[in-house]
């Protein structure tokens, strides 16, 4: 029986640079950092308030086929890969703090039916969404401008 989600993967360009971004900029902690084989390093980070969920930082590489590795790298360069959603207490304050650290934002904080949302990129081009959630219902979406 499945009991929870314990690991999600995010494609990154450089393990060291991404490890620094997720720890030094976003405040995650190092989980694992193990050289498993000559050409494979297992790196995870976790948030201090949710240590049971690890984010696996992985570079596009074998055993993926070459055409897929190249497609993933192009998507990273274009900054269009989905990443993870991050819950925040105060989206506007978090936006200001991260922007002052040089984080690239695609969308400034905006009111949404489900809360306040901002959209940023990590240093590998992955989209990360910051959400300050609030209670909502289906009716809150009627006529909502989500653009």
ZIKA-V933810 format. One record per backbone hydrogen bond with DSSP energy under -1.0 kcal/mol. NH is the residue of the N-H (numbers start at 1). CO is the residue of the C=O. E is the energy in kcal/mol with one decimal. If there is no record, write none. Layout:
BEGIN
nh-><NH & NH>
co-><CO & CO>
e-><E & E>
END
This chain:
BEGIN
nh-><8 & 10 & 12 & 18 & 19 & 20 & 21 & 22 & 23 & 24 & 25 & 26 & 28 & 29 & 31 & 34 & 36 & 36 & 37 & 40 & 42 & 44 & 45 & 46 & 50 & 53 & 54 & 55 & 56 & 57 & 58 & 64 & 69 & 70 & 71 & 72 & 73 & 74 & 75 & 76 & 77 & 78 & 79 & 80 & 83 & 86 & 88 & 94 & 95 & 96 & 97 & 98 & 99 & 100 & 102 & 103 & 106 & 107 & 110 & 112 & 115 & 116 & 117 & 118 & 119 & 120 & 121 & 122 & 125 & 127 & 128 & 129 & 130 & 131 & 132 & 134 & 140 & 141 & 142 & 144>
co-><54 & 56 & 58 & 14 & 15 & 16 & 17 & 18 & 19 & 20 & 21 & 21 & 22 & 46 & 44 & 42 & 34 & 40 & 40 & 37 & 34 & 32 & 55 & 29 & 47 & 50 & 6 & 45 & 8 & 43 & 10 & 61 & 65 & 66 & 67 & 68 & 69 & 70 & 71 & 72 & 73 & 74 & 76 & 75 & 127 & 129 & 131 & 90 & 91 & 92 & 93 & 94 & 95 & 96 & 99 & 98 & 119 & 119 & 117 & 115 & 112 & 132 & 110 & 130 & 107 & 128 & 104 & 126 & 122 & 81 & 120 & 84 & 118 & 86 & 116 & 114 & 137 & 138 & 139 & 141>
e-><-2.2 & -3.0 & -2.6 & -2.5 & -2.7 & -2.1 & -2.2 & -2.9 & -1.9 & -2.6 & -1.3 & -1.9 & -2.7 & -3.4 & -3.2 & -2.6 & -1.1 & -1.4 & -2.1 & -1.5 & -3.1 & -2.6 & -2.0 & -2.4 & -2.0 & -1.8 & -2.8 & -3.3 & -3.7 & -2.4 & -2.4 & -2.0 & -2.3 & -2.6 & -1.8 & -2.7 & -2.3 & -2.3 & -2.4 & -2.4 & -2.5 & -2.1 & -1.1 & -2.0 & -1.2 & -3.6 & -2.5 & -2.5 & -2.7 & -2.2 & -2.5 & -2.8 & -2.9 & -2.0 & -1.7 & -2.2 & -2.7 & -2.2 & -2.2 & -2.8 & -1.4 & -2.0 & -2.5 & -2.1 & -1.8 & -2.9 & -2.5 & -2.1 & -1.6 & -3.3 & -3.0 & -1.6 & -3.0 & -2.5 & -3.1 & -2.3 & -1.2 & -1.7 & -1.1 & -2.0>
END
